[in-house]
Amino acid sequence: MLRVGQVPGEGLRDRLLETALELASPGLTLAIPSLRAAARACGVSATAVYRYFASQGDLNRAILLRIDAAFVAAMTEADDPRLPPVERLRRLAAAYLEWGVAHPGLYQLRFESADQLGADYVYSGAADDVLGGIGQLARAAGADARVAAEDLWVGMHGVVSLRIHKPHMAWPDIETQVDRLFALWGFAN
């Protein structure tokens, strides 16, 4: 339905992309919705989609880049450079776990589907930037030199992935999970 003053097609690309993200959000899908599914969910014809996405691959890549932006925004929002490094690291770890658990389908598409997406996989460097920042904070917080940023990422990813794939288990709250990770990594609580 057009709003007063709205130009036909205005915002449809964003609406299609947001709809596709919503369709991909439920856990354990590991699939990006088809162009037709996004069009159907937006109430537009399948041909209308092609004005904004020339192919399924274009939609796939746009979705992955939007996921990166949402993930980085959640991490950025959680960080407070005024806090001591260990508290910043704790907040980032909690934000990582919370975002992944709250967006299981999107998390899987970004962090567990590179082989399934093939040529449609997009490398934006966003996760690497987050990882680099986590590594710097870990060193500033006094992490053992043997604990690399990748080790911290493996721990956080493992927690999110297990929570997604084993929802029937009695998982502790995120704060307790972060405490356990920090104990494993050698950071004081």
KEZALUM-113115 format. One record per atom (N, C-alpha, C, O): residue in one letter; x, y, z. Coordinates in steps of 0.02 Angstrom, whole numbers, always signed. Example, Ala and Ser with C-alpha at 12.3 -4.5 7.8 and 13.67 -1.06 7.14 Angstrom:
> A / +660 / -284 / +390
> A / +615 / -225 / +390
> A / +660 / -165 / +390
> A / +712 / -166 / +423
> S / +642 / -112 / +354
> S / +684 / -53 / +357
> S / +645 / +2 / +394
> S / +670 / +57 / +402
END
This chain:
> M / +42 / -59 / +0
> M / +0 / +0 / +0
> M / +45 / +62 / +0
> M / +90 / +67 / +41
> L / +33 / +108 / -46
> L / +71 / +170 / -49
> L / +47 / +219 / +3
> L / -13 / +226 / +17
> R / +95 / +253 / +33
> R / +79 / +307 / +79
> R / +75 / +372 / +39
> R / +102 / +376 / -16
> V / +42 / +421 / +66
> V / +36 / +486 / +33
> V / +106 / +513 / +20
> V / +148 / +515 / +65
> G / +118 / +535 / -41
> G / +183 / +564 / -58
> G / +237 / +513 / -75
> G / +293 / +532 / -92
> Q / +222 / +448 / -70
> Q / +272 / +397 / -83
> Q / +274 / +381 / -157
> Q / +223 / +376 / -190
> V / +334 / +375 / -183
> V / +345 / +357 / -252
> V / +342 / +281 / -258
> V / +371 / +246 / -216
> P / +307 / +254 / -308
> P / +304 / +181 / -316
> P / +374 / +152 / -318
> P / +418 / +177 / -354
> G / +385 / +99 / -280
> G / +451 / +66 / -278
> G / +499 / +95 / -227
> G / +550 / +65 / -213
> E / +482 / +153 / -199
> E / +525 / +184 / -150
> E / +531 / +139 / -89
> E / +481 / +120 / -59
> G / +590 / +123 / -71
> G / +601 / +82 / -12
> G / +588 / +8 / -22
> G / +597 / -31 / +25
> L / +568 / -12 / -82
> L / +554 / -83 / -92
> L / +616 / -126 / -86
> L / +613 / -181 / -60
> R / +673 / -101 / -109
> R / +735 / -140 / -103
> R / +748 / -155 / -30
> R / +762 / -213 / -12
> D / +745 / -104 / +12
> D / +756 / -114 / +84
> D / +704 / -161 / +114
> D / +720 / -203 / +155
> R / +641 / -153 / +93
> R / +588 / -196 / +118
> R / +600 / -268 / +98
> R / +591 / -314 / +138
> L / +621 / -279 / +35
> L / +637 / -347 / +12
> L / +695 / -377 / +52
> L / +693 / -435 / +72
> L / +746 / -337 / +62
> L / +804 / -360 / +99
> L / +786 / -375 / +171
> L / +806 / -427 / +198
> E / +749 / -331 / +204
> E / +728 / -343 / +273
> E / +684 / -405 / +278
> E / +690 / -444 / +325
> T / +639 / -414 / +230
> T / +596 / -473 / +229
> T / +637 / -536 / +221
> T / +625 / -586 / +255
> A / +685 / -535 / +176
> A / +729 / -594 / +166
> A / +767 / -609 / +230
> A / +776 / -667 / +248
> L / +790 / -557 / +265
> L / +825 / -567 / +329
> L / +779 / -599 / +380
> L / +799 / -644 / +417
> E / +717 / -576 / +383
> E / +669 / -605 / +430
> E / +655 / -678 / +413
> E / +650 / -720 / +458
> L / +650 / -693 / +349
> L / +638 / -762 / +328
> L / +698 / -807 / +344
> L / +690 / -867 / +356
> A / +758 / -778 / +344
> A / +819 / -817 / +358
> A / +835 / -821 / +432
> A / +878 / -860 / +451
> S / +801 / -782 / +473
> S / +819 / -776 / +544
> S / +807 / -839 / +587
> S / +847 / -852 / +631
> P / +754 / -876 / +575
> P / +744 / -935 / +619
> P / +805 / -981 / +616
> P / +838 / -988 / +564
> G / +819 / -1012 / +672
> G / +877 / -1056 / +676
> G / +873 / -1117 / +632
> G / +819 / -1139 / +612
> L / +930 / -1143 / +618
> L / +940 / -1206 / +583
> L / +914 / -1206 / +511
> L / +900 / -1258 / +483
> T / +908 / -1146 / +481
> T / +887 / -1144 / +411
> T / +946 / -1149 / +364
> T / +944 / -1185 / +314
> L / +999 / -1114 / +379
> L / +1059 / -1111 / +337
> L / +1042 / -1102 / +264
> L / +1075 / -1131 / +221
> A / +992 / -1063 / +251
> A / +973 / -1049 / +182
> A / +948 / -978 / +178
> A / +912 / -954 / +221
> I / +968 / -945 / +125
> I / +942 / -879 / +112
> I / +878 / -887 / +71
> I / +876 / -927 / +24
> P / +826 / -851 / +89
> P / +763 / -858 / +53
> P / +772 / -841 / -21
> P / +815 / -801 / -40
> S / +731 / -870 / -62
> S / +734 / -856 / -133
> S / +706 / -787 / -147
> S / +670 / -758 / -106
> L / +722 / -761 / -206
> L / +694 / -697 / -227
> L / +618 / -700 / -227
> L / +585 / -653 / -207
> R / +591 / -756 / -251
> R / +519 / -763 / -254
> R / +488 / -763 / -185
> R / +435 / -733 / -174
> A / +520 / -797 / -137
> A / +493 / -798 / -69
> A / +493 / -728 / -38
> A / +446 / -709 / -4
> A / +546 / -690 / -51
> A / +549 / -621 / -25
> A / +495 / -579 / -57
> A / +462 / -539 / -24
> A / +485 / -587 / -122
> A / +433 / -549 / -157
> A / +364 / -567 / -130
> A / +323 / -523 / -117
> R / +352 / -631 / -122
> R / +287 / -655 / -97
> R / +273 / -626 / -28
> R / +218 / -602 / -14
> A / +324 / -628 / +15
> A / +316 / -603 / +84
> A / +305 / -528 / +85
> A / +275 / -502 / +132
> C / +331 / -492 / +35
> C / +322 / -419 / +31
> C / +258 / -400 / -6
> C / +239 / -342 / -8
> G / +226 / -451 / -36
> G / +164 / -437 / -72
> G / +175 / -404 / -139
> G / +132 / -367 / -163
> V / +233 / -417 / -170
> V / +247 / -389 / -236
> V / +259 / -446 / -285
> V / +270 / -503 / -265
> S / +258 / -430 / -348
> S / +269 / -482 / -399
> S / +343 / -502 / -400
> S / +386 / -462 / -381
> A / +355 / -563 / -421
> A / +424 / -588 / -425
> A / +466 / -545 / -472
> A / +526 / -535 / -460
> T / +436 / -519 / -524
> T / +475 / -478 / -571
> T / +496 / -411 / -540
> T / +546 / -383 / -561
> A / +459 / -386 / -491
> A / +477 / -323 / -459
> A / +544 / -329 / -423
> A / +581 / -280 / -419
> V / +559 / -388 / -398
> V / +621 / -399 / -362
> V / +682 / -386 / -406
> V / +733 / -362 / -383
> Y / +676 / -403 / -470
> Y / +734 / -399 / -514
> Y / +755 / -327 / -529
> Y / +808 / -316 / -558
> R / +714 / -278 / -511
> R / +735 / -208 / -517
> R / +789 / -192 / -465
> R / +828 / -145 / -474
> Y / +790 / -230 / -412
> Y / +835 / -216 / -356
> Y / +890 / -267 / -348
> Y / +945 / -251 / -325
> F / +877 / -329 / -366
> F / +925 / -383 / -361
> F / +924 / -421 / -428
> F / +875 / -453 / -445
> A / +979 / -417 / -464
> A / +982 / -448 / -531
> A / +980 / -524 / -528
> A / +963 / -557 / -577
> S / +999 / -551 / -471
> S / +1002 / -624 / -465
> S / +996 / -644 / -391
> S / +998 / -602 / -346
> Q / +988 / -709 / -381
> Q / +987 / -735 / -312
> Q / +1053 / -720 / -278
> Q / +1055 / -704 / -219
> G / +1107 / -724 / -315
> G / +1173 / -709 / -287
> G / +1178 / -638 / -262
> G / +1208 / -625 / -210
> D / +1148 / -590 / -298
> D / +1148 / -521 / -275
> D / +1111 / -514 / -209
> D / +1134 / -479 / -164
> L / +1055 / -548 / -202
> L / +1018 / -547 / -139
> L / +1059 / -580 / -84
> L / +1063 / -554 / -28
> N / +1089 / -637 / -99
> N / +1130 / -671 / -49
> N / +1186 / -626 / -23
> N / +1195 / -620 / +38
> R / +1222 / -594 / -68
> R / +1277 / -551 / -47
> R / +1251 / -490 / -7
> R / +1283 / -470 / +42
> A / +1195 / -461 / -28
> A / +1166 / -405 / +9
> A / +1147 / -425 / +80
> A / +1157 / -388 / +127
> I / +1119 / -485 / +86
> I / +1100 / -509 / +152
> I / +1161 / -518 / +196
> I / +1160 / -498 / +254
> L / +1213 / -549 / +170
> L / +1274 / -560 / +210
> L / +1304 / -493 / +233
> L / +1327 / -487 / +290
> L / +1305 / -444 / +189
> L / +1332 / -379 / +208
> L / +1288 / -345 / +261
> L / +1314 / -311 / +305
> R / +1223 / -354 / +256
> R / +1177 / -326 / +306
> R / +1186 / -361 / +373
> R / +1184 / -329 / +426
> I / +1197 / -427 / +371
> I / +1210 / -464 / +433
> I / +1274 / -437 / +466
> I / +1276 / -425 / +526
> D / +1327 / -428 / +426
> D / +1389 / -401 / +453
> D / +1377 / -334 / +487
> D / +1401 / -321 / +542
> A / +1339 / -290 / +454
> A / +1326 / -224 / +482
> A / +1288 / -229 / +548
> A / +1304 / -193 / +595
> A / +1240 / -273 / +552
> A / +1201 / -282 / +613
> A / +1245 / -310 / +669
> A / +1241 / -287 / +727
> F / +1287 / -359 / +652
> F / +1332 / -389 / +702
> F / +1381 / -337 / +728
> F / +1390 / -330 / +789
> V / +1413 / -300 / +683
> V / +1461 / -249 / +704
> V / +1427 / -195 / +744
> V / +1456 / -171 / +793
> A / +1367 / -176 / +726
> A / +1330 / -125 / +764
> A / +1317 / -148 / +835
> A / +1323 / -109 / +882
> A / +1298 / -212 / +843
> A / +1285 / -239 / +910
> A / +1349 / -238 / +952
> A / +1348 / -222 / +1011
> M / +1404 / -256 / +921
> M / +1468 / -258 / +957
> M / +1489 / -186 / +975
> M / +1512 / -174 / +1031
> T / +1482 / -141 / +928
> T / +1502 / -71 / +939
> T / +1460 / -39 / +995
> T / +1485 / -3 / +1037
> E / +1396 / -55 / +993
> E / +1350 / -27 / +1044
> E / +1368 / -53 / +1114
> E / +1360 / -16 / +1163
> A / +1392 / -114 / +1119
> A / +1409 / -143 / +1184
> A / +1474 / -115 / +1213
> A / +1484 / -116 / +1274
> D / +1518 / -91 / +1170
> D / +1583 / -68 / +1192
> D / +1580 / +2 / +1221
> D / +1542 / +45 / +1199
> D / +1621 / +12 / +1272
> D / +1627 / +79 / +1302
> D / +1702 / +90 / +1315
> D / +1728 / +64 / +1364
> P / +1735 / +127 / +1272
> P / +1807 / +138 / +1278
> P / +1830 / +169 / +1343
> P / +1889 / +169 / +1359
> R / +1784 / +196 / +1383
> R / +1802 / +226 / +1447
> R / +1813 / +173 / +1501
> R / +1843 / +188 / +1553
> L / +1790 / +112 / +1488
> L / +1796 / +58 / +1538
> L / +1864 / +25 / +1534
> L / +1898 / +29 / +1483
> P / +1884 / -9 / +1588
> P / +1947 / -47 / +1586
> P / +1942 / -103 / +1534
> P / +1888 / -128 / +1520
> P / +1999 / -123 / +1506
> P / +2000 / -174 / +1453
> P / +1963 / -238 / +1470
> P / +1928 / -265 / +1427
> V / +1970 / -264 / +1530
> V / +1937 / -327 / +1546
> V / +1861 / -319 / +1547
> V / +1825 / -365 / +1527
> E / +1836 / -261 / +1570
> E / +1764 / -250 / +1570
> E / +1739 / -240 / +1499
> E / +1684 / -263 / +1482
> R / +1777 / -207 / +1457
> R / +1758 / -199 / +1386
> R / +1755 / -267 / +1353
> R / +1709 / -282 / +1315
> L / +1804 / -308 / +1367
> L / +1806 / -375 / +1338
> L / +1746 / -417 / +1361
> L / +1716 / -453 / +1321
> R / +1729 / -411 / +1424
> R / +1671 / -446 / +1451
> R / +1607 / -424 / +1416
> R / +1565 / -465 / +1398
> R / +1600 / -359 / +1406
> R / +1540 / -333 / +1373
> R / +1536 / -356 / +1300
> R / +1482 / -372 / +1275
> L / +1594 / -357 / +1266
> L / +1595 / -380 / +1197
> L / +1579 / -454 / +1192
> L / +1543 / -476 / +1147
> A / +1605 / -493 / +1238
> A / +1590 / -565 / +1239
> A / +1516 / -577 / +1249
> A / +1485 / -617 / +1215
> A / +1487 / -541 / +1297
> A / +1415 / -548 / +1310
> A / +1374 / -526 / +1248
> A / +1326 / -559 / +1230
> A / +1394 / -471 / +1217
> A / +1358 / -447 / +1158
> A / +1363 / -498 / +1101
> A / +1314 / -509 / +1065
> Y / +1421 / -528 / +1093
> Y / +1430 / -578 / +1041
> Y / +1382 / -637 / +1052
> Y / +1347 / -659 / +1007
> L / +1382 / -662 / +1114
> L / +1339 / -719 / +1130
> L / +1265 / -700 / +1124
> L / +1226 / -738 / +1095
> E / +1247 / -643 / +1149
> E / +1176 / -622 / +1146
> E / +1153 / -613 / +1074
> E / +1098 / -635 / +1057
> W / +1195 / -582 / +1032
> W / +1175 / -572 / +962
> W / +1168 / -639 / +926
> W / +1119 / -650 / +891
> G / +1216 / -683 / +936
> G / +1213 / -748 / +903
> G / +1153 / -789 / +924
> G / +1120 / -820 / +882
> V / +1138 / -790 / +988
> V / +1081 / -828 / +1013
> V / +1015 / -797 / +991
> V / +967 / -832 / +977
> A / +1013 / -730 / +989
> A / +951 / -696 / +969
> A / +938 / -700 / +893
> A / +881 / -693 / +872
> H / +990 / -713 / +854
> H / +985 / -715 / +780
> H / +1017 / -779 / +753
> H / +1064 / -775 / +715
> P / +991 / -837 / +773
> P / +1024 / -899 / +755
> P / +1032 / -911 / +679
> P / +1085 / -932 / +657
> G / +980 / -897 / +641
> G / +985 / -908 / +569
> G / +1036 / -861 / +537
> G / +1075 / -882 / +495
> L / +1035 / -798 / +558
> L / +1082 / -750 / +530
> L / +1153 / -766 / +552
> L / +1200 / -760 / +512
> Y / +1161 / -786 / +614
> Y / +1227 / -805 / +639
> Y / +1256 / -864 / +598
> Y / +1314 / -863 / +577
> Q / +1214 / -913 / +586
> Q / +1236 / -971 / +548
> Q / +1253 / -952 / +476
> Q / +1303 / -976 / +449
> L / +1213 / -909 / +446
> L / +1228 / -888 / +378
> L / +1296 / -853 / +374
> L / +1333 / -864 / +326
> R / +1311 / -813 / +423
> R / +1374 / -776 / +421
> R / +1433 / -818 / +442
> R / +1486 / -816 / +410
> F / +1426 / -856 / +494
> F / +1484 / -889 / +524
> F / +1487 / -965 / +513
> F / +1537 / -996 / +531
> E / +1436 / -995 / +483
> E / +1437 / -1068 / +475
> E / +1417 / -1091 / +405
> E / +1403 / -1150 / +395
> S / +1416 / -1046 / +356
> S / +1390 / -1067 / +291
> S / +1434 / -1051 / +231
> S / +1411 / -1055 / +174
> A / +1496 / -1032 / +242
> A / +1539 / -1012 / +186
> A / +1542 / -1066 / +132
> A / +1540 / -1051 / +72
> D / +1546 / -1129 / +152
> D / +1551 / -1183 / +103
> D / +1485 / -1193 / +64
> D / +1487 / -1211 / +6
> Q / +1429 / -1180 / +97
> Q / +1365 / -1189 / +63
> Q / +1349 / -1131 / +16
> Q / +1313 / -1141 / -34
> L / +1374 / -1072 / +31
> L / +1358 / -1015 / -11
> L / +1404 / -1009 / -72
> L / +1388 / -975 / -121
> G / +1461 / -1042 / -70
> G / +1506 / -1043 / -127
> G / +1524 / -973 / -150
> G / +1547 / -931 / -111
> A / +1512 / -959 / -215
> A / +1531 / -895 / -245
> A / +1491 / -837 / -215
> A / +1512 / -780 / -222
> D / +1435 / -851 / -183
> D / +1395 / -797 / -154
> D / +1422 / -774 / -86
> D / +1399 / -724 / -59
> Y / +1470 / -811 / -58
> Y / +1498 / -792 / +6
> Y / +1535 / -725 / -3
> Y / +1574 / -718 / -50
> V / +1523 / -679 / +41
> V / +1554 / -613 / +37
> V / +1599 / -604 / +97
> V / +1579 / -616 / +154
> Y / +1659 / -584 / +85
> Y / +1706 / -569 / +138
> Y / +1710 / -493 / +146
> Y / +1736 / -459 / +102
> S / +1684 / -467 / +200
> S / +1685 / -394 / +210
> S / +1740 / -373 / +258
> S / +1756 / -314 / +261
> G / +1768 / -419 / +295
> G / +1819 / -402 / +344
> G / +1790 / -379 / +410
> G / +1828 / -366 / +457
> A / +1724 / -373 / +416
> A / +1693 / -347 / +477
> A / +1709 / -391 / +537
> A / +1727 / -366 / +590
> A / +1702 / -456 / +529
> A / +1715 / -501 / +585
> A / +1789 / -499 / +604
> A / +1806 / -503 / +663
> D / +1832 / -493 / +555
> D / +1904 / -488 / +570
> D / +1920 / -425 / +609
> D / +1962 / -425 / +653
> D / +1886 / -370 / +592
> D / +1896 / -308 / +629
> D / +1875 / -316 / +702
> D / +1909 / -294 / +747
> V / +1817 / -349 / +712
> V / +1794 / -363 / +780
> V / +1845 / -407 / +816
> V / +1862 / -394 / +874
> L / +1868 / -459 / +782
> L / +1917 / -505 / +812
> L / +1981 / -468 / +830
> L / +2009 / -479 / +884
> G / +2004 / -424 / +786
> G / +2064 / -385 / +800
> G / +2056 / -342 / +862
> G / +2102 / -338 / +903
> G / +1998 / -310 / +869
> G / +1985 / -270 / +928
> G / +1982 / -311 / +991
> G / +2005 / -290 / +1044
> I / +1953 / -371 / +986
> I / +1951 / -416 / +1043
> I / +2021 / -437 / +1063
> I / +2037 / -441 / +1122
> G / +2063 / -451 / +1014
> G / +2132 / -470 / +1028
> G / +2170 / -415 / +1063
> G / +2207 / -429 / +1111
> Q / +2162 / -354 / +1041
> Q / +2196 / -297 / +1073
> Q / +2172 / -289 / +1145
> Q / +2212 / -277 / +1190
> L / +2107 / -296 / +1155
> L / +2080 / -290 / +1223
> L / +2106 / -347 / +1268
> L / +2121 / -336 / +1326
> A / +2110 / -407 / +1240
> A / +2134 / -464 / +1279
> A / +2205 / -452 / +1302
> A / +2222 / -466 / +1360
> R / +2248 / -426 / +1258
> R / +2317 / -411 / +1278
> R / +2318 / -355 / +1330
> R / +2356 / -359 / +1379
> A / +2277 / -304 / +1320
> A / +2275 / -248 / +1368
> A / +2247 / -271 / +1436
> A / +2264 / -242 / +1487
> A / +2206 / -323 / +1435
> A / +2176 / -349 / +1497
> A / +2223 / -399 / +1531
> A / +2206 / -425 / +1585
> G / +2280 / -412 / +1502
> G / +2329 / -456 / +1533
> G / +2323 / -529 / +1514
> G / +2342 / -572 / +1553
> A / +2296 / -542 / +1456
> A / +2289 / -612 / +1434
> A / +2358 / -644 / +1427
> A / +2406 / -612 / +1407
> D / +2361 / -707 / +1445
> D / +2421 / -746 / +1436
> D / +2440 / -742 / +1362
> D / +2396 / -745 / +1318
> A / +2503 / -735 / +1347
> A / +2526 / -727 / +1278
> A / +2506 / -787 / +1235
> A / +2502 / -781 / +1173
> R / +2493 / -844 / +1266
> R / +2473 / -903 / +1228
> R / +2399 / -901 / +1208
> R / +2377 / -941 / +1166
> V / +2361 / -854 / +1237
> V / +2290 / -847 / +1219
> V / +2285 / -797 / +1162
> V / +2295 / -737 / +1172
> A / +2270 / -822 / +1104
> A / +2264 / -778 / +1045
> A / +2191 / -755 / +1038
> A / +2146 / -785 / +1066
> A / +2183 / -703 / +999
> A / +2115 / -678 / +986
> A / +2072 / -733 / +956
> A / +2012 / -737 / +971
> E / +2102 / -774 / +914
> E / +2065 / -829 / +883
> E / +2039 / -878 / +936
> E / +1985 / -907 / +927
> D / +2076 / -887 / +990
> D / +2054 / -932 / +1044
> D / +1991 / -904 / +1077
> D / +1945 / -942 / +1093
> L / +1990 / -839 / +1086
> L / +1931 / -807 / +1116
> L / +1871 / -815 / +1069
> L / +1815 / -829 / +1090
> W / +1884 / -805 / +1005
> W / +1831 / -810 / +955
> W / +1805 / -882 / +951
> W / +1744 / -893 / +946
> V / +1850 / -930 / +953
> V / +1830 / -1000 / +952
> V / +1784 / -1015 / +1011
> V / +1733 / -1050 / +1003
> G / +1800 / -989 / +1069
> G / +1759 / -1001 / +1128
> G / +1690 / -970 / +1121
> G / +1640 / -1002 / +1136
> M / +1688 / -908 / +1098
> M / +1623 / -874 / +1090
> M / +1582 / -908 / +1035
> M / +1522 / -919 / +1044
> H / +1614 / -924 / +980
> H / +1578 / -958 / +926
> H / +1552 / -1026 / +949
> H / +1496 / -1045 / +934
> G / +1593 / -1062 / +986
> G / +1572 / -1128 / +1010
> G / +1510 / -1123 / +1054
> G / +1465 / -1164 / +1048
> V / +1509 / -1075 / +1098
> V / +1451 / -1066 / +1141
> V / +1388 / -1051 / +1100
> V / +1336 / -1082 / +1110
> V / +1394 / -1004 / +1053
> V / +1335 / -986 / +1013
> V / +1313 / -1045 / +971
> V / +1253 / -1061 / +969
> S / +1360 / -1078 / +938
> S / +1342 / -1134 / +894
> S / +1309 / -1190 / +934
> S / +1259 / -1219 / +912
> L / +1336 / -1206 / +991
> L / +1306 / -1259 / +1031
> L / +1237 / -1240 / +1056
> L / +1192 / -1282 / +1057
> R / +1228 / -1178 / +1076
> R / +1162 / -1156 / +1098
> R / +1111 / -1160 / +1042
> R / +1053 / -1177 / +1053
> I / +1133 / -1144 / +981
> I / +1088 / -1147 / +923
> I / +1071 / -1220 / +907
> I / +1012 / -1236 / +896
> H / +1121 / -1263 / +907
> H / +1111 / -1332 / +885
> H / +1088 / -1379 / +940
> H / +1066 / -1435 / +926
> K / +1092 / -1358 / +1001
> K / +1071 / -1399 / +1059
> K / +1024 / -1358 / +1104
> K / +1038 / -1349 / +1163
> P / +968 / -1335 / +1076
> P / +924 / -1292 / +1115
> P / +890 / -1328 / +1173
> P / +865 / -1296 / +1219
> H / +889 / -1394 / +1172
> H / +856 / -1433 / +1225
> H / +898 / -1435 / +1289
> H / +872 / -1454 / +1342
> M / +961 / -1415 / +1286
> M / +1003 / -1418 / +1345
> M / +987 / -1360 / +1392
> M / +962 / -1308 / +1371
> A / +1002 / -1369 / +1455
> A / +989 / -1318 / +1506
> A / +1050 / -1272 / +1510
> A / +1094 / -1280 / +1551
> W / +1051 / -1223 / +1465
> W / +1107 / -1177 / +1462
> W / +1102 / -1125 / +1517
> W / +1047 / -1104 / +1535
> P / +1160 / -1105 / +1545
> P / +1159 / -1051 / +1595
> P / +1144 / -985 / +1560
> P / +1145 / -980 / +1498
> D / +1131 / -934 / +1600
> D / +1120 / -868 / +1569
> D / +1186 / -844 / +1538
> D / +1239 / -870 / +1553
> I / +1181 / -794 / +1496
> I / +1239 / -769 / +1459
> I / +1294 / -745 / +1506
> I / +1353 / -759 / +1495
> E / +1276 / -710 / +1559
> E / +1326 / -684 / +1606
> E / +1366 / -741 / +1637
> E / +1427 / -737 / +1642
> T / +1333 / -794 / +1657
> T / +1367 / -853 / +1685
> T / +1412 / -885 / +1632
> T / +1468 / -905 / +1647
> Q / +1388 / -889 / +1571
> Q / +1428 / -917 / +1517
> Q / +1490 / -875 / +1504
> Q / +1544 / -903 / +1494
> V / +1484 / -810 / +1506
> V / +1542 / -765 / +1498
> V / +1590 / -776 / +1556
> V / +1651 / -779 / +1545
> D / +1565 / -782 / +1617
> D / +1608 / -795 / +1675
> D / +1649 / -858 / +1665
> D / +1709 / -860 / +1679
> R / +1616 / -910 / +1640
> R / +1651 / -974 / +1628
> R / +1704 / -967 / +1574
> R / +1759 / -994 / +1581
> L / +1688 / -931 / +1520
> L / +1738 / -920 / +1468
> L / +1797 / -880 / +1496
> L / +1854 / -897 / +1481
> F / +1783 / -829 / +1535
> F / +1837 / -789 / +1563
> F / +1881 / -831 / +1609
> F / +1942 / -822 / +1610
> A / +1852 / -875 / +1646
> A / +1891 / -920 / +1689
> A / +1936 / -965 / +1646
> A / +1995 / -975 / +1662
> L / +1910 / -991 / +1592
> L / +1950 / -1033 / +1546
> L / +2007 / -993 / +1515
> L / +2062 / -1019 / +1505
> W / +1993 / -931 / +1498
> W / +2043 / -889 / +1466
> W / +2093 / -858 / +1515
> W / +2142 / -828 / +1495
> G / +2079 / -866 / +1580
> G / +2126 / -840 / +1631
> G / +2114 / -767 / +1650
> G / +2159 / -736 / +1678
> F / +2055 / -740 / +1636
> F / +2039 / -672 / +1658
> F / +2004 / -676 / +1725
> F / +1964 / -721 / +1737
> A / +2020 / -628 / +1768
> A / +1987 / -626 / +1834
> A / +1914 / -604 / +1826
> A / +1898 / -563 / +1782
> N / +1871 / -630 / +1868
> N / +1800 / -611 / +1867
> N / +1790 / -546 / +1905
> N / +1733 / -522 / +1910
END
